[in-house]
């Protein structure tokens, strides 16, 4: 399948950084998840200096330089992401060759694959094979992976199974966005604006306010919008002013409060909001049949209204010189409605429309971790995990077709192809109403390493998970008799017939 990559001409037209009392200086990015280990690792990174970027990551559930982490992991700072125009998981694939992200028009989410392993089940029944985390907290729905990357410390991409290190199991890998931590010593602020082709405008800002040596608040926000890429071809039936497919209108805001309660105990509280009110994505035929690659006969304009609200807390306690304890808790709500054109005009006179009339996905998680101090002959991490999800959704599928004579008349007259079947013509519909679909999961996991010498170590891990999925009162309705194929061609495009609609080359 031929892939199309986004070629955006972006220009940073304004950037501002302010501090009180001193000019802002660059410093290595590091994850502040421990009470002392992160600071020690950051000190080693500073002492190392040199031209090689040194990032402290937590992929191994302890604060380590990425070069010293015995895992297949890649890490990128916020500066690296900005310099490469990476704003979300889909654009991160430019930096991680083994990562593949495919947008999915029906769900407003994405299919994520790592090293060729992934899951195409984007429904409330599926669990992603590549887990997506923000600040170490699992986001269950693939729509969460569309969130914008802004004001981050760094991004970690770990390859391979992660079940003995994380609360939620994942078979292919994990992506963790680590947000920038509040600074308790300086008043900081920044703002930027980026403009580009397709009328792209991105604005973002951040302010860090210390309230004392032990408490600080950091607030960041972003808005990113651009026009769509897929033109409405002749014959399209869309209302005036409809957004073209590929149009995005995304925004996000995050507030983080850091409280150093004791020298050995600190707590972080995070409130995060994200919304996307664009047009969603569409699949385009690989065989264009003589038409423009970046146009389609559309009879269902794309509509996407999606929001994610998340509250998180993280507590770190240095129990003693040998053991650290960490608690991670979260509650999240995803709300979504959208409509998409499932046939993209491949068969003129045939209409395939998919709609999510309403959907709400609530989840919570609790994770308690115990880990040994770094540097001993034996290093270990163990944890308990509890996760729950309650979803409700109504998803509709409509299929209809006009007669060949009516189609040819519309084409001859140059009219809009209006697919509204009359008596004797083809029409069918199906609706899925799932009012109470739940998942309850509990797990215990552990991993230990024995450092034989400076070059060799032996690592072993184990995990036990118990998942319970159930559905109460779910209903599926089909009218009249749902066929496998419509009279004119297939009901939807097959994977061999389509390619994801991404930004066309700059023209």
C-alpha positions as CSV (number, residue, x, y, z in Angstrom):
1,X,0.0,0.0,0.0
2,X,1.4,3.3,-1.0
3,X,1.7,5.7,1.9
4,X,1.4,9.5,1.7
5,X,3.3,11.6,4.2
6,X,2.4,15.1,5.3
7,X,4.6,17.9,3.9
8,X,3.8,21.0,5.8
9,X,5.6,24.3,5.4
10,X,5.6,25.6,8.9
11,X,7.0,28.9,10.2
12,X,7.5,29.8,13.8
13,X,6.6,33.4,13.8
14,X,6.7,34.1,17.5
15,X,8.3,32.6,20.6
16,X,8.7,34.0,24.0
17,X,10.4,32.7,27.1
18,X,10.4,34.6,30.3
19,X,11.9,34.1,33.8
20,X,12.3,36.2,36.8
21,X,15.7,37.3,37.8
22,X,17.7,35.4,35.2
23,X,17.6,34.4,31.5
24,X,16.1,31.0,30.7
25,X,18.8,28.4,30.2
26,X,18.5,25.0,28.5
27,X,18.7,21.9,30.7
28,X,18.4,18.2,30.0
29,X,14.9,16.8,30.1
30,X,14.2,14.3,32.8
31,X,11.3,12.5,34.3
32,X,10.6,13.6,37.9
33,X,8.9,10.4,39.1
34,X,11.1,9.5,42.1
35,X,12.0,11.5,45.2
36,X,15.7,11.2,44.6
37,X,16.6,8.9,41.7
38,X,15.5,11.2,39.0
39,X,17.6,14.1,40.4
40,X,20.6,11.8,40.6
41,X,20.2,10.6,37.1
42,X,19.8,14.2,35.9
43,X,23.0,15.1,37.7
44,X,24.8,12.4,35.9
45,X,23.4,13.6,32.6
46,X,24.6,17.1,33.3
47,X,28.1,15.9,34.3
48,X,28.3,13.8,31.1
49,X,27.8,16.9,28.9
50,X,29.0,16.4,25.3
51,X,26.9,16.6,22.2
52,X,24.9,13.4,22.7
53,X,21.4,14.1,24.0
54,X,21.0,12.3,27.4
55,X,17.4,11.7,28.5
56,X,16.2,10.1,31.8
57,X,13.4,7.7,31.1
58,X,11.2,5.4,33.2
59,X,10.5,2.6,30.7
60,X,12.2,0.2,33.1
61,X,10.1,1.6,36.0
62,X,13.1,3.4,37.5
63,X,14.9,6.6,36.5
64,X,17.7,5.7,34.1
65,X,19.5,7.3,31.2
66,X,18.0,6.0,28.0
67,X,21.5,4.8,27.0
68,X,21.7,2.7,30.2
69,X,18.2,1.2,29.9
70,X,18.3,-2.6,29.0
71,X,15.2,-2.3,26.8
72,X,14.5,-1.5,23.2
73,X,13.4,2.0,23.9
74,X,13.5,5.3,22.0
75,X,13.1,8.7,23.7
76,X,12.7,12.2,22.3
77,X,12.6,15.6,24.1
78,X,10.0,18.3,23.4
79,X,12.6,20.2,21.4
80,X,13.2,17.2,19.1
81,X,9.5,16.8,18.6
82,X,9.0,20.5,17.7
83,X,12.0,20.5,15.4
84,X,10.6,17.6,13.5
85,X,7.0,18.9,13.4
86,X,5.8,16.0,15.5
87,X,2.5,17.0,17.2
88,X,0.8,13.6,17.8
89,X,1.3,9.9,17.6
90,X,0.7,9.7,13.9
91,X,3.5,12.1,13.1
92,X,5.8,10.4,15.6
93,X,6.2,7.6,13.0
94,X,8.8,9.8,11.2
95,X,11.1,9.3,14.2
96,X,10.2,5.7,15.0
97,X,10.4,3.5,11.9
98,X,8.9,0.4,13.6
99,X,5.8,2.4,14.6
100,X,2.9,2.4,12.2
101,X,-0.2,4.5,12.9
102,X,-3.3,4.3,10.7
103,X,-6.2,6.7,11.2
104,X,-9.7,5.2,11.3
105,X,-12.6,7.2,10.0
106,X,-15.4,5.4,11.8
107,X,-14.1,5.7,15.3
108,X,-12.1,9.0,15.3
109,X,-9.2,6.9,16.6
110,X,-6.2,5.1,15.2
111,X,-4.8,1.6,14.7
112,X,-1.3,1.4,16.1
113,X,1.3,-1.3,15.2
114,X,4.8,-1.9,16.5
115,X,7.1,-4.1,14.6
116,X,4.2,-5.3,12.5
117,X,2.1,-6.3,15.6
118,X,-1.0,-4.5,16.5
119,X,-4.8,-4.7,16.8
120,X,-7.4,-3.4,14.3
121,X,-10.2,-3.8,16.8
122,X,-11.0,-0.1,17.6
123,X,-14.3,-0.9,19.2
124,X,-15.1,-0.9,22.9
125,X,-14.5,-4.7,22.8
126,X,-10.8,-4.4,21.8
127,X,-7.7,-3.7,23.7
128,X,-4.8,-2.1,21.8
129,X,-1.7,-4.2,21.4
130,X,0.4,-1.0,21.7
131,X,-0.5,0.6,25.0
132,X,-0.7,4.4,25.2
133,X,0.2,6.1,28.5
134,X,0.3,9.7,29.6
135,X,2.5,10.2,32.7
136,X,2.6,6.5,33.2
137,X,-1.2,6.2,33.3
138,X,-2.9,3.9,30.8
139,X,-5.5,5.3,28.3
140,X,-7.7,2.4,27.1
141,X,-9.4,3.7,24.0
142,X,-7.5,4.2,20.7
143,X,-9.0,7.7,20.4
144,X,-6.8,8.7,23.3
145,X,-3.7,8.2,21.1
146,X,-4.8,11.1,18.9
147,X,-4.0,13.6,21.7
148,X,-1.7,16.4,21.0
149,X,1.9,16.4,22.2
150,X,2.8,19.7,24.0
151,X,4.7,20.9,27.0
152,X,6.4,17.5,27.5
153,X,9.5,16.5,29.2
154,X,9.9,13.7,26.7
155,X,8.2,10.8,24.9
156,X,9.2,7.2,25.4
157,X,8.6,4.4,22.9
158,X,9.2,0.9,24.3
159,X,9.1,-2.1,21.9
160,X,8.1,-5.6,22.9
161,X,5.8,-7.0,25.6
162,X,5.5,-4.8,28.7
163,X,3.4,-7.0,31.0
164,X,5.9,-7.5,33.7
165,X,6.7,-3.8,34.1
166,X,3.3,-2.1,33.6
167,X,-0.1,-2.4,35.2
168,X,-1.9,-3.0,31.9
169,X,-0.5,-5.7,29.7
170,X,0.5,-4.9,26.1
171,X,1.9,-7.4,23.6
172,X,3.6,-5.2,21.1
173,X,4.9,-2.2,22.9
174,X,4.1,1.0,24.8
175,X,4.2,4.8,24.2
176,X,4.4,7.0,27.2
177,X,4.0,10.8,27.1
178,X,5.8,12.4,30.1
179,X,4.6,16.0,30.7
180,X,6.9,18.6,31.9
181,X,7.0,18.8,35.7
182,X,6.4,22.1,37.7
183,X,9.5,24.0,38.8
184,X,9.5,25.1,42.4
185,X,12.3,27.6,42.1
186,X,11.5,29.9,39.1
187,X,8.6,31.7,37.5
188,X,8.6,30.5,33.9
189,X,6.5,31.2,30.8
190,X,6.6,30.5,27.1
191,X,4.4,31.2,24.1
192,X,4.6,30.3,20.4
193,X,2.7,30.4,17.2
194,X,3.2,28.3,14.0
195,X,1.6,28.8,10.6
196,X,1.7,26.6,7.6
197,X,0.1,25.5,4.4
198,X,-3.6,24.4,4.4
199,X,-4.2,27.4,6.6
200,X,-2.6,25.7,9.6
201,X,-2.4,27.8,12.8
202,X,-1.0,26.4,16.0
203,X,-0.7,28.4,19.2
204,X,0.5,27.2,22.5
205,X,1.6,28.7,25.8
206,X,2.8,27.7,29.3
207,X,3.2,29.3,32.7
208,X,5.0,27.9,35.7
209,X,4.2,29.5,39.1
210,X,6.1,28.5,42.3
211,X,4.2,29.1,45.5
212,X,7.2,28.3,47.7
213,X,10.1,25.9,47.9
214,X,7.7,22.9,48.0
215,X,4.7,23.8,45.9
216,X,4.4,24.8,42.2
217,X,1.7,25.0,39.5
218,X,2.3,24.5,35.8
219,X,-0.5,25.3,33.3
220,X,-0.1,24.7,29.5
221,X,-2.5,25.0,26.6
222,X,-2.5,24.4,22.8
223,X,-4.8,24.9,19.8
224,X,-4.0,23.5,16.4
225,X,-6.2,23.8,13.3
226,X,-5.9,23.4,9.5
227,X,-8.1,22.9,6.4
228,X,-8.9,19.5,5.0
229,X,-7.0,17.8,2.1
230,X,-9.8,16.0,0.2
231,X,-11.6,18.2,-2.3
232,X,-15.3,17.6,-3.1
233,X,-15.4,16.2,-6.6
234,X,-18.2,17.0,-9.1
235,X,-21.4,15.2,-8.0
236,X,-20.7,15.5,-4.3
237,X,-23.8,16.1,-2.2
238,X,-22.6,18.3,0.7
239,X,-24.0,21.4,2.4
240,X,-22.4,24.8,1.8
241,X,-19.4,25.4,4.1
242,X,-18.8,21.8,4.9
243,X,-15.3,21.0,6.1
244,X,-13.2,18.8,3.8
245,X,-11.9,15.5,5.1
246,X,-8.6,15.8,6.9
247,X,-9.6,19.2,8.5
248,X,-8.6,19.4,12.2
249,X,-9.6,21.7,15.0
250,X,-7.8,20.4,18.1
251,X,-7.2,22.0,21.4
252,X,-5.9,20.9,24.8
253,X,-5.1,22.2,28.3
254,X,-3.3,20.7,31.3
255,X,-2.8,21.9,34.8
256,X,-0.2,20.2,37.0
257,X,0.3,20.8,40.7
258,X,3.5,19.5,42.5
259,X,3.6,19.3,46.3
260,X,6.7,18.1,48.1
261,X,5.1,17.1,51.3
262,X,8.2,15.7,52.9
263,X,11.8,15.2,51.8
264,X,10.8,11.6,51.1
265,X,7.2,12.1,49.9
266,X,5.8,14.1,47.0
267,X,2.5,14.2,45.2
268,X,1.5,15.3,41.7
269,X,-2.1,16.2,40.7
270,X,-2.9,16.6,37.0
271,X,-6.1,17.8,35.2
272,X,-6.0,17.2,31.4
273,X,-8.6,18.1,28.7
274,X,-8.4,17.5,25.0
275,X,-11.0,18.0,22.2
276,X,-11.1,17.5,18.4
277,X,-13.9,19.1,16.4
278,X,-12.5,18.5,12.9
279,X,-13.9,16.5,10.0
280,X,-12.1,13.2,10.7
281,X,-10.3,11.1,8.1
282,X,-11.4,9.1,5.0
283,X,-10.0,6.2,3.0
284,X,-9.3,7.0,-0.7
285,X,-9.2,4.5,-3.5
286,X,-5.7,3.5,-4.6
287,X,-7.0,3.2,-8.2
288,X,-8.2,6.7,-8.9
289,X,-10.1,5.8,-12.1
290,X,-8.8,8.9,-13.8
291,X,-9.8,11.3,-11.0
292,X,-7.7,13.6,-8.9
293,X,-6.0,11.6,-6.1
294,X,-7.0,14.2,-3.6
295,X,-10.7,14.4,-4.4
296,X,-13.7,12.2,-3.9
297,X,-17.5,12.2,-4.6
298,X,-18.7,12.8,-1.1
299,X,-22.3,12.4,0.1
300,X,-21.6,12.3,3.8
301,X,-19.4,15.2,5.0
302,X,-17.1,14.3,7.8
303,X,-18.1,15.4,11.3
304,X,-16.1,14.7,14.5
305,X,-16.9,15.9,18.0
306,X,-14.6,14.2,20.5
307,X,-13.4,15.2,24.0
308,X,-11.3,13.5,26.7
309,X,-11.3,14.7,30.3
310,X,-8.7,13.1,32.7
311,X,-7.8,13.6,36.3
312,X,-4.6,11.9,37.5
313,X,-2.5,11.7,40.7
314,X,0.9,10.3,41.4
315,X,2.5,9.8,44.8
316,X,6.1,8.9,45.3
317,X,7.4,7.8,48.7
318,X,11.0,6.7,49.5
319,X,10.1,4.2,52.2
320,X,13.7,3.7,53.1
321,X,17.1,3.5,51.5
322,X,16.2,0.2,49.8
323,X,12.6,0.5,48.7
324,X,10.5,3.2,46.9
325,X,6.7,3.1,46.7
326,X,4.6,4.8,43.9
327,X,0.9,5.1,43.5
328,X,-0.8,6.0,40.3
329,X,-4.5,6.8,40.1
330,X,-6.8,8.2,37.4
331,X,-10.3,8.8,36.1
332,X,-11.1,9.6,32.5
333,X,-14.1,10.2,30.3
334,X,-14.2,10.1,26.5
335,X,-17.2,11.4,24.7
336,X,-17.6,11.1,20.9
337,X,-20.0,11.5,18.0
338,X,-19.0,11.4,14.3
339,X,-20.1,10.6,10.8
340,X,-18.0,9.4,7.9
341,X,-18.4,8.5,4.2
342,X,-17.5,4.8,4.0
343,X,-17.5,4.4,0.2
344,X,-15.6,7.6,-0.7
345,X,-17.5,7.7,-4.0
346,X,-15.9,4.6,-5.4
347,X,-19.3,3.4,-6.7
348,X,-21.3,6.3,-8.0
349,X,-24.9,6.2,-7.0
350,X,-24.2,4.1,-4.0
351,X,-24.0,5.6,-0.5
352,X,-22.4,4.0,2.6
353,X,-22.6,6.1,5.7
354,X,-21.3,5.2,9.2
355,X,-22.3,7.2,12.2
356,X,-21.6,7.2,16.0
357,X,-24.7,8.9,17.3
358,X,-23.4,9.0,20.8
359,X,-20.7,7.4,22.8
360,X,-19.3,7.7,26.3
361,X,-16.4,5.8,27.7
362,X,-15.5,6.1,31.4
363,X,-12.5,4.4,32.9
364,X,-10.5,4.5,36.1
365,X,-7.2,2.8,37.2
366,X,-5.3,2.3,40.4
367,X,-1.7,1.0,40.5
368,X,0.6,0.5,43.4
369,X,4.3,-0.2,42.7
370,X,7.2,-1.2,44.8
371,X,10.7,-1.1,43.5
372,X,14.2,-1.5,44.8
373,X,16.8,1.2,44.9
374,X,19.1,1.4,41.9
375,X,22.6,0.1,42.0
376,X,22.3,-3.1,44.0
377,X,23.3,-6.5,42.8
378,X,19.6,-7.3,42.6
379,X,17.0,-4.8,41.2
380,X,13.3,-5.6,41.2
381,X,9.9,-4.0,40.6
382,X,6.5,-5.4,41.6
383,X,3.0,-4.0,41.5
384,X,-0.7,-4.4,41.9
385,X,-3.1,-3.1,39.3
386,X,-6.9,-2.5,39.2
387,X,-8.7,-1.1,36.1
388,X,-12.3,-0.6,35.2
389,X,-14.1,0.7,32.1
390,X,-17.8,1.4,31.5
391,X,-18.9,2.2,27.9
392,X,-22.1,3.1,26.1
393,X,-22.4,3.7,22.4
394,X,-24.8,3.8,19.5
395,X,-23.3,3.1,16.1
396,X,-25.4,3.2,12.9
397,X,-24.6,1.9,9.4
398,X,-26.7,3.1,6.4
399,X,-26.5,1.7,2.9
400,X,-28.6,2.9,-0.1
401,X,-28.4,3.1,-3.9
402,X,-30.3,4.7,-6.7
403,X,-31.1,3.1,-10.1
404,X,-28.6,3.1,-12.9
405,X,-31.0,5.2,-15.0
406,X,-31.3,7.9,-12.3
407,X,-27.5,7.9,-11.9
408,X,-26.9,8.3,-15.6
409,X,-29.4,11.2,-15.7
410,X,-27.7,13.0,-12.9
411,X,-24.3,12.5,-14.6
412,X,-25.6,13.8,-17.9
413,X,-27.2,16.8,-16.4
414,X,-24.1,17.6,-14.3
415,X,-26.2,17.5,-11.2
416,X,-25.4,16.5,-7.6
417,X,-25.7,12.7,-7.3
418,X,-28.6,12.6,-4.8
419,X,-28.8,9.1,-3.3
420,X,-32.4,8.7,-2.1
421,X,-33.8,5.4,-3.1
422,X,-37.5,5.0,-4.1
423,X,-39.7,1.9,-4.0
424,X,-38.0,-1.0,-5.6
425,X,-34.5,0.3,-5.1
426,X,-31.9,-0.8,-2.6
427,X,-31.7,0.5,1.0
428,X,-30.7,-1.1,4.3
429,X,-29.6,-0.1,7.7
430,X,-28.2,-1.5,10.9
431,X,-27.8,0.0,14.4
432,X,-25.8,-1.2,17.3
433,X,-26.9,0.0,20.7
434,X,-24.7,-0.9,23.6
435,X,-25.9,0.8,26.7
436,X,-23.8,-0.9,29.4
437,X,-20.6,-2.6,28.3
438,X,-18.0,-3.0,31.0
439,X,-14.5,-4.3,31.6
440,X,-13.1,-5.1,35.1
441,X,-9.4,-6.1,35.3
442,X,-7.0,-7.0,38.1
443,X,-3.4,-7.9,37.8
444,X,-0.2,-8.5,39.8
445,X,3.2,-8.3,38.1
446,X,6.9,-8.4,39.0
447,X,10.3,-8.3,37.3
448,X,13.7,-8.8,38.8
449,X,17.3,-8.5,37.5
450,X,20.5,-10.0,38.9
451,X,23.6,-8.0,37.9
452,X,26.2,-10.7,37.4
453,X,28.9,-8.1,36.5
454,X,29.2,-4.8,34.7
455,X,28.4,-6.4,31.3
456,X,25.9,-9.2,32.1
457,X,22.6,-9.5,34.0
458,X,19.8,-12.1,34.2
459,X,16.2,-10.8,34.1
460,X,13.0,-12.7,34.8
461,X,9.4,-11.6,35.2
462,X,5.9,-12.9,35.8
463,X,2.4,-11.6,35.5
464,X,-1.2,-12.7,36.4
465,X,-4.2,-10.9,35.0
466,X,-7.9,-11.5,35.4
467,X,-10.2,-9.7,33.0
468,X,-14.0,-9.8,33.1
469,X,-15.9,-8.3,30.1
470,X,-19.7,-8.2,30.0
471,X,-22.6,-6.5,28.2
472,X,-26.0,-5.6,29.7
473,X,-28.9,-4.9,27.5
474,X,-27.1,-4.6,24.2
475,X,-29.2,-4.6,21.0
476,X,-28.4,-4.9,17.3
477,X,-31.1,-4.0,14.8
478,X,-31.0,-4.7,11.0
479,X,-33.6,-3.4,8.4
480,X,-34.7,-5.0,6.2
481,X,-32.3,-8.0,5.7
482,X,-28.7,-7.0,6.0
483,X,-26.8,-8.2,2.9
484,X,-23.1,-8.9,2.5
485,X,-23.0,-6.9,-0.7
486,X,-25.1,-4.2,-2.2
487,X,-26.3,-4.6,-5.8
488,X,-23.6,-2.2,-7.1
489,X,-20.2,-3.3,-5.6
490,X,-19.1,-3.9,-2.1
491,X,-20.6,-2.1,0.8
492,X,-17.3,-0.7,2.0
493,X,-13.8,-0.5,0.6
494,X,-11.5,-3.4,1.5
495,X,-8.0,-2.9,2.8
496,X,-6.6,-3.7,-0.7
497,X,-8.7,-0.9,-2.3
498,X,-7.9,2.0,0.0
499,X,-5.1,4.1,1.4
500,X,-5.5,6.5,4.4
501,X,-6.1,10.1,3.3
502,X,-3.2,12.1,4.5
503,X,-1.9,15.5,3.6
504,X,-1.0,15.7,-0.1
505,X,2.4,17.0,-1.2
506,X,2.8,20.8,-1.1
507,X,1.5,22.4,-4.3
